[in-house]
Amino acid sequence: MAQIIESTTSERRLIKMSTNDIISIVQSYQQAVPRGIMYEEVRNYLDDIVIYIPEDI
């Protein structure tokens, strides 16, 4: 599960992800984006898709 790490030096938080989190994101990407399309088309597909990962509490 992903773990959000608060940063004391900047306004951005870090997200520490497990191997399973990465694989889940790649699988979601592969299901959402057709093969053999150009970079701009990939960006357009991903702009319309929300991918969630669970957070460790």
N, CA, C and O atoms as a GROMACS GRO file, in nm:
protein
  228
    1MET      N    1   0.084  -0.119   0.000
    1MET     CA    2   0.000   0.000   0.000
    1MET      C    3   0.088   0.124   0.000
    1MET      O    4   0.198   0.125   0.056
    2ALA      N    5   0.039   0.228  -0.063
    2ALA     CA    6   0.113   0.353  -0.070
    2ALA      C    7   0.113   0.421   0.067
    2ALA      O    8   0.019   0.408   0.145
    3GLN      N    9   0.220   0.492   0.093
    3GLN     CA   10   0.231   0.564   0.218
    3GLN      C   11   0.270   0.708   0.186
    3GLN      O   12   0.370   0.732   0.118
    4ILE      N   13   0.190   0.804   0.234
    4ILE     CA   14   0.221   0.945   0.211
    4ILE      C   15   0.315   0.991   0.320
    4ILE      O   16   0.291   0.970   0.439
    5ILE      N   17   0.424   1.055   0.278
    5ILE     CA   18   0.526   1.104   0.371
    5ILE      C   19   0.523   1.256   0.366
    5ILE      O   20   0.551   1.316   0.263
    6GLU      N   21   0.491   1.316   0.479
    6GLU     CA   22   0.485   1.462   0.486
    6GLU      C   23   0.627   1.518   0.481
    6GLU      O   24   0.718   1.464   0.542
    7SER      N   25   0.643   1.626   0.408
    7SER     CA   26   0.774   1.690   0.397
    7SER      C   27   0.778   1.814   0.485
    7SER      O   28   0.686   1.895   0.484
    8THR      N   29   0.884   1.829   0.560
    8THR     CA   30   0.898   1.947   0.646
    8THR      C   31   0.974   2.058   0.575
    8THR      O   32   0.976   2.172   0.622
    9THR      N   33   1.035   2.027   0.460
    9THR     CA   34   1.116   2.127   0.391
    9THR      C   35   1.048   2.187   0.268
    9THR      O   36   1.095   2.287   0.215
   10SER      N   37   0.939   2.128   0.223
   10SER     CA   38   0.869   2.182   0.106
   10SER      C   39   0.720   2.160   0.120
   10SER      O   40   0.674   2.095   0.214
   11GLU      N   41   0.646   2.214   0.026
   11GLU     CA   42   0.501   2.200   0.029
   11GLU      C   43   0.454   2.070  -0.034
   11GLU      O   44   0.337   2.036  -0.025
   12ARG      N   45   0.542   1.998  -0.098
   12ARG     CA   46   0.505   1.873  -0.165
   12ARG      C   47   0.522   1.755  -0.070
   12ARG      O   48   0.613   1.752   0.012
   13ARG      N   49   0.431   1.659  -0.084
   13ARG     CA   50   0.442   1.537  -0.005
   13ARG      C   51   0.500   1.428  -0.095
   13ARG      O   52   0.486   1.433  -0.217
   14LEU      N   53   0.563   1.330  -0.034
   14LEU     CA   54   0.615   1.216  -0.107
   14LEU      C   55   0.517   1.101  -0.094
   14LEU      O   56   0.448   1.088   0.007
   15ILE      N   57   0.512   1.018  -0.196
   15ILE     CA   58   0.430   0.897  -0.190
   15ILE      C   59   0.523   0.778  -0.209
   15ILE      O   60   0.582   0.760  -0.316
   16LYS      N   61   0.536   0.700  -0.105
   16LYS     CA   62   0.619   0.579  -0.111
   16LYS      C   63   0.528   0.464  -0.155
   16LYS      O   64   0.428   0.435  -0.090
   17MET      N   65   0.564   0.399  -0.266
   17MET     CA   66   0.480   0.294  -0.320
   17MET      C   67   0.551   0.159  -0.316
   17MET      O   68   0.673   0.150  -0.333
   18SER      N   69   0.472   0.056  -0.294
   18SER     CA   70   0.526  -0.080  -0.293
   18SER      C   71   0.535  -0.131  -0.437
   18SER      O   72   0.485  -0.067  -0.530
   19THR      N   73   0.597  -0.245  -0.454
   19THR     CA   74   0.604  -0.309  -0.585
   19THR      C   75   0.463  -0.336  -0.637
   19THR      O   76   0.437  -0.316  -0.755
   20ASN      N   77   0.374  -0.382  -0.551
   20ASN     CA   78   0.236  -0.410  -0.593
   20ASN      C   79   0.164  -0.283  -0.640
   20ASN      O   80   0.084  -0.288  -0.733
   21ASP      N   81   0.193  -0.169  -0.574
   21ASP     CA   82   0.134  -0.042  -0.618
   21ASP      C   83   0.179  -0.008  -0.760
   21ASP      O   84   0.098   0.031  -0.843
   22ILE      N   85   0.307  -0.023  -0.787
   22ILE     CA   86   0.363   0.008  -0.919
   22ILE      C   87   0.300  -0.084  -1.024
   22ILE      O   88   0.259  -0.038  -1.130
   23ILE      N   89   0.293  -0.213  -0.994
   23ILE     CA   90   0.234  -0.308  -1.088
   23ILE      C   91   0.089  -0.274  -1.114
   23ILE      O   92   0.043  -0.282  -1.228
   24SER      N   93   0.015  -0.235  -1.012
   24SER     CA   94  -0.125  -0.198  -1.026
   24SER      C   95  -0.140  -0.077  -1.118
   24SER      O   96  -0.230  -0.074  -1.203
   25ILE      N   97  -0.054   0.021  -1.103
   25ILE     CA   98  -0.058   0.140  -1.188
   25ILE      C   99  -0.025   0.105  -1.332
   25ILE      O  100  -0.090   0.153  -1.425
   26VAL      N  101   0.075   0.021  -1.352
   26VAL     CA  102   0.112  -0.021  -1.488
   26VAL      C  103  -0.003  -0.098  -1.553
   26VAL      O  104  -0.033  -0.078  -1.670
   27GLN      N  105  -0.067  -0.186  -1.477
   27GLN     CA  106  -0.181  -0.261  -1.531
   27GLN      C  107  -0.296  -0.167  -1.569
   27GLN      O  108  -0.357  -0.183  -1.674
   28SER      N  109  -0.324  -0.069  -1.484
   28SER     CA  110  -0.429   0.028  -1.514
   28SER      C  111  -0.394   0.107  -1.639
   28SER      O  112  -0.480   0.133  -1.723
   29TYR      N  113  -0.268   0.145  -1.652
   29TYR     CA  114  -0.220   0.217  -1.770
   29TYR      C  115  -0.238   0.132  -1.896
   29TYR      O  116  -0.287   0.180  -1.998
   30GLN      N  117  -0.198   0.005  -1.887
   30GLN     CA  118  -0.208  -0.083  -2.004
   30GLN      C  119  -0.352  -0.106  -2.046
   30GLN      O  120  -0.381  -0.120  -2.165
   31GLN      N  121  -0.444  -0.110  -1.950
   31GLN     CA  122  -0.585  -0.129  -1.982
   31GLN      C  123  -0.645  -0.002  -2.042
   31GLN      O  124  -0.735  -0.010  -2.127
   32ALA      N  125  -0.597   0.113  -2.000
   32ALA     CA  126  -0.657   0.240  -2.042
   32ALA      C  127  -0.603   0.290  -2.174
   32ALA      O  128  -0.676   0.356  -2.249
   33VAL      N  129  -0.478   0.262  -2.205
   33VAL     CA  130  -0.412   0.321  -2.321
   33VAL      C  131  -0.389   0.214  -2.428
   33VAL      O  132  -0.320   0.115  -2.402
   34PRO      N  133  -0.445   0.234  -2.546
   34PRO     CA  134  -0.422   0.138  -2.654
   34PRO      C  135  -0.274   0.136  -2.696
   34PRO      O  136  -0.204   0.237  -2.683
   35ARG      N  137  -0.229   0.023  -2.745
   35ARG     CA  138  -0.089   0.012  -2.790
   35ARG      C  139  -0.069   0.086  -2.921
   35ARG      O  140  -0.161   0.101  -3.001
   36GLY      N  141   0.053   0.132  -2.940
   36GLY     CA  142   0.092   0.190  -3.068
   36GLY      C  143   0.042   0.330  -3.095
   36GLY      O  144   0.031   0.370  -3.210
   37ILE      N  145   0.011   0.406  -2.990
   37ILE     CA  146  -0.032   0.544  -3.014
   37ILE      C  147   0.080   0.640  -2.976
   37ILE      O  148   0.172   0.603  -2.904
   38MET      N  149   0.071   0.760  -3.024
   38MET     CA  150   0.175   0.860  -3.002
   38MET      C  151   0.166   0.920  -2.862
   38MET      O  152   0.064   0.909  -2.793
   39TYR      N  153   0.275   0.984  -2.823
   39TYR     CA  154   0.289   1.044  -2.690
   39TYR      C  155   0.173   1.138  -2.657
   39TYR      O  156   0.114   1.128  -2.549
   40GLU      N  157   0.139   1.228  -2.747
   40GLU     CA  158   0.031   1.323  -2.722
   40GLU      C  159  -0.103   1.252  -2.701
   40GLU      O  160  -0.183   1.294  -2.618
   41GLU      N  161  -0.127   1.146  -2.775
   41GLU     CA  162  -0.250   1.070  -2.758
   41GLU      C  163  -0.254   1.002  -2.622
   41GLU      O  164  -0.359   0.996  -2.558
   42VAL      N  165  -0.140   0.951  -2.576
   42VAL     CA  166  -0.131   0.890  -2.443
   42VAL      C  167  -0.166   0.994  -2.338
   42VAL      O  168  -0.243   0.966  -2.246
   43ARG      N  169  -0.110   1.113  -2.350
   43ARG     CA  170  -0.140   1.220  -2.254
   43ARG      C  171  -0.290   1.252  -2.253
   43ARG      O  172  -0.348   1.272  -2.146
   44ASN      N  173  -0.351   1.256  -2.369
   44ASN     CA  174  -0.495   1.284  -2.376
   44ASN      C  175  -0.577   1.174  -2.308
   44ASN      O  176  -0.672   1.204  -2.236
   45TYR      N  177  -0.541   1.049  -2.331
   45TYR     CA  178  -0.609   0.938  -2.264
   45TYR      C  179  -0.597   0.951  -2.112
   45TYR      O  180  -0.695   0.938  -2.039
   46LEU      N  181  -0.476   0.976  -2.066
   46LEU     CA  182  -0.451   0.979  -1.922
   46LEU      C  183  -0.512   1.102  -1.855
   46LEU      O  184  -0.544   1.098  -1.736
   47ASP      N  185  -0.530   1.211  -1.930
   47ASP     CA  186  -0.595   1.329  -1.874
   47ASP      C  187  -0.739   1.299  -1.835
   47ASP      O  188  -0.794   1.362  -1.744
   48ASP      N  189  -0.801   1.204  -1.903
   48ASP     CA  190  -0.942   1.171  -1.879
   48ASP      C  191  -0.961   1.057  -1.780
   48ASP      O  192  -1.074   1.021  -1.749
   49ILE      N  193  -0.852   0.999  -1.730
   49ILE     CA  194  -0.860   0.881  -1.644
   49ILE      C  195  -0.804   0.912  -1.505
   49ILE      O  196  -0.702   0.980  -1.492
   50VAL      N  197  -0.872   0.863  -1.404
   50VAL     CA  198  -0.824   0.877  -1.266
   50VAL      C  199  -0.780   0.739  -1.220
   50VAL      O  200  -0.856   0.643  -1.228
   51ILE      N  201  -0.657   0.729  -1.171
   51ILE     CA  202  -0.604   0.603  -1.119
   51ILE      C  203  -0.581   0.621  -0.969
   51ILE      O  204  -0.510   0.713  -0.928
   52TYR      N  205  -0.640   0.535  -0.890
   52TYR     CA  206  -0.627   0.542  -0.745
   52TYR      C  207  -0.536   0.431  -0.694
   52TYR      O  208  -0.533   0.321  -0.749
   53ILE      N  209  -0.461   0.462  -0.590
   53ILE     CA  210  -0.386   0.360  -0.518
   53ILE      C  211  -0.423   0.373  -0.370
   53ILE      O  212  -0.445   0.485  -0.323
   54PRO      N  213  -0.430   0.263  -0.297
   54PRO     CA  214  -0.466   0.270  -0.155
   54PRO      C  215  -0.353   0.333  -0.074
   54PRO      O  216  -0.236   0.323  -0.110
   55GLU      N  217  -0.390   0.397   0.035
   55GLU     CA  218  -0.294   0.463   0.123
   55GLU      C  219  -0.282   0.385   0.253
   55GLU      O  220  -0.384   0.344   0.310
   56ASP      N  221  -0.160   0.364   0.300
   56ASP     CA  222  -0.138   0.305   0.431
   56ASP      C  223  -0.166   0.408   0.538
   56ASP      O  224  -0.116   0.521   0.530
   57ILE      N  225  -0.243   0.372   0.638
   57ILE     CA  226  -0.275   0.468   0.745
   57ILE      C  227  -0.207   0.426   0.873
   57ILE      O  228  -0.221   0.493   0.975
   0.00000   0.00000   0.00000
